[in-house]
Amino acid sequence: MSSHASVPTLVPRRPARLLTQNREMRAIGAWNWTLPAWAGRFPDGKTYNTCPSAGICRDVCYARHGTYTWPTVKAKHHANLRFILDDLPGWEEAMSAELGRRKFRGTWVRIHDSGDFLSDPYLLAWLRVIRAQPETNFYAYTKEVARFRALVEPDPPANFLWVYSFGGTQDAKLDIERDRVADVFPDEEAIAAAGWHSQEASDLLAVLGPRLVGIPANRIPHFLKRLGGRTFRSWQAEVDAERRAHGRQRDGPRLVPDDTQPRPSASTGPGQVPAVRRPGRAA
């Protein structure tokens, strides 16, 4: 026997199920795929960012509150993320195999009730999965506007619908006259007053209803206090204006347009559909 004993390779533990279903998703016949919200740290100390274009939404994100912070729930979401980061081809194969089961035919899958399309390779993997399952419908909220403009809008799968959600660093790229957009409002009355359309009755209205989607804020007191009666869109605009003003103070009258700022490349690795709503109901 060789004196050099082989060291077994440690294979990361993979989630047994990739898609889950909470009460609200079950009511509309939909399933969830979930990542951890925004930025965090794995138990081994490695850091991640699943929402590279998150703006003010990160400060009032429902997925950084309540059950999402429970150790067992957090561990499940960490396992999902590690799967795509450590073995994206393996994840793609596993997701395709799971979606190939008969029970997913004719149903809806919400991609990310927290987290977002954190890199180009990850989004492209999802597009391949979606195209391979034409009998299943997929939808998502996203703040990755530039990524979708480049990789999805030119040739979207027929069974994939999405809505751009305000509250991110790419809000300025959105056009409410053209894009399907979602904004978080203080309440239903504010949505109606603005002439937008609530998705409160069903999360699918975000992609199947009128193009201007209103989301009533969750009644979490400290989140409502931070929201301060604003919408995500108006709050983000305030923050962006303040940053531009600070830029003028530092650099004089010349400002560098936002569009000239480099977009994080796929090689940067991980980067929600964050909002202040209950799981399965928000952008």
DOPANU-348380 format. One line per 3 residues: their letters; for each residue y, x, z of N, C-alpha, C. Coordinates in steps of 0.1 Angstrom, whole numbers. Each point is the difference from the previous one (the first is absolute). Layout:
residues N
A	Y,X,Z,Y,X,Z,Y,X,Z | ... $
This chain:
residues 283
MSS	-12,9,0,12,-9,0,12,9,0 | 10,-3,-8,12,8,-1,8,-1,13 | 6,12,4,7,0,12,14,-7,-1 $
HAS	3,-3,-13,13,-6,-2,-3,-15,-2 | 1,-7,11,-3,-15,0,12,-7,-7 | -4,-9,-9,10,-8,-7,7,-9,9 $
VPT	13,-1,-2,9,-9,8,1,-13,-8 | -4,-11,7,1,-13,-7,14,-4,-4 | 2,-6,-11,13,-4,-5,3,-13,7 $
LVP	12,-1,6,4,-13,6,6,-9,-10 | -6,-12,-2,5,-9,-9,8,-11,7 | 13,-2,-4,8,-9,7,-6,-14,0 $
RRP	1,-7,11,-5,-13,1,8,-10,-8 | -7,-7,-9,6,-10,-9,0,-14,6 | 10,-8,-3,0,-14,4,-12,-7,-6 $
ARL	-7,-8,8,-11,-8,-5,5,-11,-9 | 11,-6,2,7,-10,-8,14,5,-3 | 4,-2,-13,13,4,-3,10,-12,0 $
LTQ	-5,-12,-4,9,-12,0,-3,-9,12 | 10,-5,6,-1,-8,12,8,-13,-3 | -2,-9,9,7,-14,-1,4,-5,13 $
NRE	13,-2,2,4,-6,13,2,-15,-3 | 4,-7,11,1,-15,-1,9,-5,-11 | 11,6,-1,10,-4,-10,-5,3,-14 $
MRA	-6,11,-2,-5,3,-13,-12,-9,-4 | -8,-3,10,-12,-8,-2,5,-14,-5 | 11,-5,6,5,-13,-4,4,-1,-14 $
IGA	4,11,-7,4,-1,-14,-11,7,-9 | -11,3,6,-11,6,-8,3,14,-4 | 6,8,8,4,14,-4,-6,10,10 $
WNW	-1,12,-5,-5,11,8,11,11,1 | -1,9,11,9,11,2,-6,13,-2 | 9,9,-5,-3,15,1,12,6,8 $
TLP	-3,7,10,10,4,10,0,15,2 | 12,6,1,2,14,4,9,0,12 | 0,11,7,10,1,11,14,-2,-5 $
AWA	9,-5,8,14,-2,-4,8,13,1 | 8,2,-10,9,11,-1,-6,13,4 | 7,8,10,-4,13,3,-7,0,14 $
GRF	-9,10,1,-7,1,12,-8,13,0 | -10,1,10,-7,12,2,-15,-4,2 | -9,7,-6,-14,-3,2,-4,7,14 $
PDG	-12,-4,5,-4,6,13,-1,15,-1 | -3,6,-12,-1,14,-2,13,7,-1 | 11,-7,1,13,6,-1,7,-1,-13 $
KTY	-7,-2,-11,5,-1,-13,9,-12,-1 | 12,2,-7,9,-11,-2,-1,-7,-14 | 5,-12,0,0,-7,-13,12,-9,-1 $
NTC	3,-5,-13,10,-9,-2,-5,-9,-11 | -4,-12,3,-5,-10,-10,11,-8,-7 | 12,1,4,11,-7,-6,12,9,-3 $
PSA	-2,8,-11,10,11,-2,14,-6,-4 | 1,-13,-4,13,-5,-3,5,-10,10 | -6,0,12,5,-8,11,14,3,4 $
GIC	8,-10,2,14,1,5,1,-6,13 | 9,-9,2,3,-7,13,-13,-8,4 | -8,-3,-9,-12,-8,3,-9,6,11 $
RDV	0,14,0,-8,7,10,4,-3,14 | 13,-4,2,4,-2,14,-4,-14,5 | -4,-9,-9,-4,-13,4,-13,-5,-6 $
CYA	-9,10,-2,-12,-3,-7,-10,-7,9 | -5,-12,-5,-9,-7,8,-13,8,3 | -4,9,-10,-12,7,1,1,12,10 $
RHG	11,2,6,2,10,11,2,-7,13 | -6,-12,1,2,-9,12,-13,-8,2 | -2,-4,12,-11,-9,4,-14,5,-3 $
TYT	-9,-8,-6,-14,3,-2,-1,13,-9 | 9,3,-9,-1,12,-8,0,13,8 | 5,-1,12,0,12,9,-12,1,9 $
WPT	-9,-10,0,-12,1,8,-9,11,-5 | -6,8,9,-8,12,-4,-11,-3,-10 | -7,-11,1,-11,-2,-9,6,-4,-14 $
VKA	11,-7,0,6,-4,-13,6,13,-7 | 7,8,8,6,12,-5,-10,9,-5 | -12,1,7,-10,9,-5,-6,-4,-13 $
KHH	-1,-14,-2,-5,-5,-13,10,4,-11 | 13,-2,2,9,3,-10,1,15,-3 | -1,8,10,-1,15,-2,-12,3,-8 $
ANL	-12,-6,2,-12,3,-8,3,-4,-14 | 6,-11,-3,4,-4,-14,8,11,-7 | 10,4,8,9,10,-6,-7,14,-3 $
RFI	-8,4,10,-7,13,-1,-9,-1,-12 | -6,-11,-3,-9,-2,-11,7,3,-13 | 12,-6,-2,7,3,-13,6,14,-1 $
LDD	4,5,12,5,14,0,-10,10,-2 | -12,-2,6,-10,11,-1,-9,-2,-12 | -2,-12,-5,-9,-2,-11,4,-12,-9 $
LPG	11,2,-7,5,-12,-8,-10,-5,-10 | -7,9,-7,-11,-5,-10,-11,-8,8 | -4,5,11,-10,-7,8,5,-14,5 $
WEE	13,0,4,6,-13,4,1,-9,-11 | 4,4,-12,0,-8,-12,-13,-6,-3 | -11,8,1,-13,-5,-3,-5,-10,10 $
AMS	3,2,13,-3,-9,11,7,-13,-1 | 13,1,-4,8,-13,-1,-5,-8,-12 | -3,7,-11,-5,-7,-11,-13,-7,3 $
AEL	-9,7,7,-13,-6,3,2,-12,9 | 8,1,10,2,-11,9,6,-12,-7 | 10,2,-9,6,-11,-7,-10,-6,-11 $
GRR	-10,7,-3,-10,-5,-9,-9,-11,6 | 1,-2,12,-8,-11,7,5,-13,-5 | -9,-10,-1,3,-13,-5,11,-7,8 $
KFR	0,2,13,10,-7,8,14,3,-3 | 3,11,-7,14,3,-4,4,-6,-13 | -9,-6,-7,4,-6,-13,9,-12,2 $
GTW	11,0,-7,9,-11,1,9,0,12 | -1,10,8,8,1,12,12,9,-2 | 9,2,10,11,8,-1,-2,12,10 $
VRI	5,11,-3,0,12,9,15,5,1 | 5,0,12,13,6,3,-2,15,3 | 6,8,-9,-1,14,2,12,4,10 $
HDS	-4,4,11,9,5,11,7,-12,7 | -6,-4,11,9,-8,9,8,9,9 | -3,13,0,9,10,4,-3,13,-8 $
GDF	9,9,-1,-1,11,-8,5,-3,-14 | 0,10,-9,4,-2,-14,-7,9,-9 | 4,0,-13,-7,9,-10,6,14,1 $
LSD	-6,8,8,6,12,5,0,12,-9 | -7,-1,-12,0,11,-9,-3,-6,-14 | 3,8,-11,-4,-4,-13,-16,-1,-2 $
PYL	-7,10,5,-15,-1,-2,-6,-12,7 | 6,-3,12,-5,-12,7,3,-13,-7 | 12,-2,-5,3,-11,-8,-8,-1,-13 $
LAW	-2,11,-6,-9,0,-12,-14,-4,3 | -5,4,11,-14,-3,4,-1,-16,2 | 11,-5,7,0,-15,1,0,-7,-13 $
LRV	8,5,-9,1,-7,-14,-14,1,-7 | -8,10,2,-13,1,-6,-9,-10,7 | 1,-1,13,-8,-10,8,3,-14,-5 $
IRA	13,-3,-1,4,-13,-4,-5,-4,-13 | 1,9,-10,-4,-3,-14,-15,-2,0 | -8,7,9,-14,-1,0,-5,-13,6 $
QPE	9,-8,6,-4,-13,6,9,-11,-5 | -2,-4,-12,9,-10,-6,-2,-14,6 | -11,-3,7,-2,-13,6,7,-1,14 $
TNF	6,11,5,7,0,12,14,2,-2 | 9,-7,8,14,1,-1,6,9,11 | 10,8,-4,5,10,10,15,-2,0 $
YAY	6,2,12,15,0,1,4,9,11 | 13,4,-1,6,9,10,15,-1,1 | 5,3,12,14,3,2,1,15,-1 $
TKE	11,5,-6,2,14,0,15,4,0 | 3,11,6,13,6,-1,0,13,-9 | -11,2,-7,-2,11,-9,5,-4,-14 $
VAR	13,-2,-1,6,-5,-12,-2,9,-12 | 4,13,2,-1,10,-11,-14,2,-5 | -9,0,10,-14,3,-3,-6,-12,-9 $
FRA	4,-12,4,-5,-12,-8,7,-1,-13 | 13,4,-1,6,0,-13,-7,9,-10 | -5,11,5,-6,10,-8,-15,-3,-3 $
LVE	-7,-4,10,-15,-1,-1,-5,-14,-2 | 7,-10,4,-5,-14,0,7,-9,-11 | 13,0,0,7,-9,-8,-3,2,-15 $
PDP	-2,12,-5,-2,1,-15,-13,-7,-4 | -10,-1,8,-13,-6,-4,-7,-6,13 | 5,-10,6,-6,-5,12,-14,-8,-3 $
PAN	-9,2,9,-13,-8,-1,4,-15,1 | -7,-8,-7,2,-14,-1,-3,-7,14 | -8,6,8,-4,-6,13,7,7,12 $
FLW	12,6,-3,7,6,11,15,-5,-1 | 5,-5,12,13,-4,1,7,7,12 | 13,3,-1,6,7,11,14,-6,2 $
VYS	6,3,11,14,-3,3,6,12,7 | 12,4,-5,7,11,6,7,-6,13 | -1,8,11,6,-5,12,12,9,4 $
FGG	11,-7,4,12,7,5,-2,7,14 | 8,9,3,0,7,12,-5,14,-1 | -1,5,-13,-4,14,-2,10,9,-6 $
TQD	-3,12,-2,10,10,-5,2,-1,-15 | -8,-9,-7,2,-2,-14,6,-14,-3 | 6,-6,10,6,-13,-2,10,0,-12 $
AKL	7,10,-2,10,1,-11,-6,-1,-13 | -13,2,-2,-6,0,-13,-4,-15,-3 | 1,-9,9,-5,-14,-2,11,-8,-6 $
DIE	-4,-9,-9,9,-9,-7,-4,-15,3 | 7,-7,8,-4,-13,4,1,-10,-11 | 7,4,-11,0,-9,-12,-13,2,-9 $
RDR	-7,10,3,-12,3,-8,-13,1,8 | 1,7,11,-12,3,7,-5,-11,9 | -13,-1,3,-4,-9,11,2,8,13 $
VAD	8,-5,9,4,7,12,-2,-9,12 | -3,7,11,-1,-7,13,10,6,10 | 6,-8,8,9,4,10,-3,-7,13 $
VFP	1,7,11,-2,-6,14,13,-6,4 | 0,-12,4,12,-8,5,-2,-3,15 | 11,-2,7,-1,-4,14,-8,-12,3 $
DEE	0,-10,-9,-7,-12,2,-1,-8,-13 | -7,-12,1,-1,-8,-12,13,-6,-5 | 9,-3,9,13,-5,-3,8,10,-9 $
AIA	-1,13,4,7,10,-8,-6,2,-14 | -13,-2,-1,-6,1,-13,5,-11,-9 | 0,-13,5,5,-11,-8,14,1,-4 $
AAG	8,5,10,15,2,-3,2,10,-11 | -8,10,-1,2,10,-10,-6,-4,-14 | -7,-12,0,-6,-4,-13,-13,7,-3 $
WHS	-6,6,10,-13,7,-3,-11,-10,4 | -13,4,-1,-11,-9,2,-10,6,10 | -3,-7,11,-8,5,10,-15,1,-4 $
QEA	-7,10,5,-14,1,-2,-7,-3,13 | 6,-7,9,-6,-3,13,-12,-9,-2 | -1,-9,-9,-11,-9,-2,-13,8,-4 $
SDL	2,10,-8,-11,8,-5,5,14,-4 | -7,11,4,5,13,-5,-1,1,-15 | -9,-7,-6,-1,0,-15,12,-4,-7 $
LAV	9,-8,7,12,-4,-7,9,12,-3 | -2,11,7,7,13,-3,-2,4,-14 | -11,-3,-6,-3,4,-14,-2,-12,-10 $
LGP	-2,-12,6,-3,-11,-8,12,-10,-1 | 9,1,10,11,-9,1,12,5,-7 | 12,-6,2,13,5,-6,2,15,3 $
RLV	8,6,-9,1,15,0,7,6,11 | 10,-8,6,7,5,12,-7,-5,13 | -7,9,6,-9,-3,11,7,2,14 $
GIP	1,-10,8,5,2,14,-11,0,10 | 2,9,9,-10,2,11,7,-2,14 | -3,-11,7,6,-1,13,-5,10,10 $
ANR	10,6,7,-4,11,9,-9,-5,12 | -9,9,4,-8,-3,11,9,-1,13 | -4,-9,9,8,-2,12,-3,10,11 $
IPH	0,13,-3,-2,10,10,14,3,5 | 4,-2,12,14,1,5,7,13,-3 | -7,11,2,8,13,-2,1,3,-15 $
FLK	-9,-5,-8,2,1,-14,11,-9,-5 | 1,-12,5,11,-9,-4,14,6,4 | 0,6,12,12,6,4,5,11,-9 $
RLG	-10,8,-5,4,11,-9,4,-5,-14 | -7,-11,-4,4,-6,-13,14,-6,1 | 4,-5,11,14,-4,2,5,-10,-10 $
GRT	-8,-10,-4,5,-10,-9,1,4,-14 | -4,12,-4,1,5,-13,-14,-2,-8 | 0,2,-13,-12,1,-7,-4,15,-1 $
FRS	-12,2,-4,-4,14,-2,9,6,-11 | 3,-7,-11,8,5,-11,14,4,5 | 6,-9,8,14,3,4,0,12,10 $
WQA	-10,0,9,-1,11,10,-2,13,-7 | -9,1,-10,-2,12,-7,12,4,-7 | 8,-9,-6,12,3,-7,10,6,9 $
EVD	1,-5,12,9,6,10,-3,14,3 | -13,3,2,-5,14,3,3,9,-12 | -3,-5,-12,2,8,-12,15,3,-2 $
AER	9,-10,3,14,2,-1,5,11,10 | -5,-1,12,4,9,10,-4,15,-3 | -12,1,-6,-5,13,-4,9,6,-12 $
RAH	4,-9,-9,9,5,-11,13,4,6 | 5,-7,10,13,3,6,-1,14,7 | -11,2,7,-2,13,6,-1,11,-10 $
GRQ	-6,-3,-12,-1,10,-11,14,4,-5 | 9,-10,-1,14,2,-4,7,9,10 | -2,-3,13,6,8,10,-4,15,0 $
RDG	-13,2,-3,-5,14,0,4,7,-13 | -2,-7,-11,1,7,-13,12,-3,-8 | 10,-8,5,11,-4,-8,-2,-12,-8 $
PRL	8,-3,-10,-1,-12,-7,-12,-1,-9 | -7,11,-4,-11,-1,-9,-12,-5,7 | -7,-10,-5,-13,-4,5,-11,2,-10 $
VPD	-11,3,5,-12,2,-9,-7,-14,-1 | -1,-6,-12,-7,-13,-1,-14,0,6 | -4,-11,6,-13,-1,6,-11,3,-10 $
DTQ	2,-4,-13,-11,2,-10,-3,15,-3 | 9,9,4,-2,14,-3,-8,6,11 | -3,-7,11,-8,6,11,-14,0,-4 $
PRP	-7,11,3,-14,2,-5,-9,-11,7 | -9,-6,-7,-10,-9,5,-12,8,5 | -5,-3,12,-12,7,5,-11,0,-10 $
SAS	-6,12,-3,-10,1,-10,-14,-4,7 | -9,-3,-9,-14,-4,5,-6,11,8 | 4,13,-2,-6,11,7,5,0,14 $
TGP	10,-7,4,5,0,14,-9,-8,9 | -10,-7,-6,-10,-7,8,6,-13,5 | -4,-4,12,4,-13,5,15,-1,2 $
GQV	5,-12,-3,14,-1,2,3,-10,11 | 4,-81,4,-5,-12,2,7,-10,-6 | -11,0,1,8,-11,-3,6,-4,13 $
PAV	9,8,5,5,-3,14,10,-12,0 | -1,-7,11,10,-11,2,-1,-5,15 | 6,-10,3,0,-5,14,-8,-13,1 $
RRP	-11,-1,-8,-8,-12,0,-13,2,6 | -8,-11,2,-13,1,6,-9,6,-11 | -11,6,4,-10,6,-10,-4,-10,-10 $
GRA	1,4,-13,-4,-9,-10,10,-9,-5 | 13,1,5,10,-10,-4,13,7,-4 | 0,13,-1,12,7,-2,0,10,-11 $
A	13,5,-3,1,11,-9,1,13,7 $
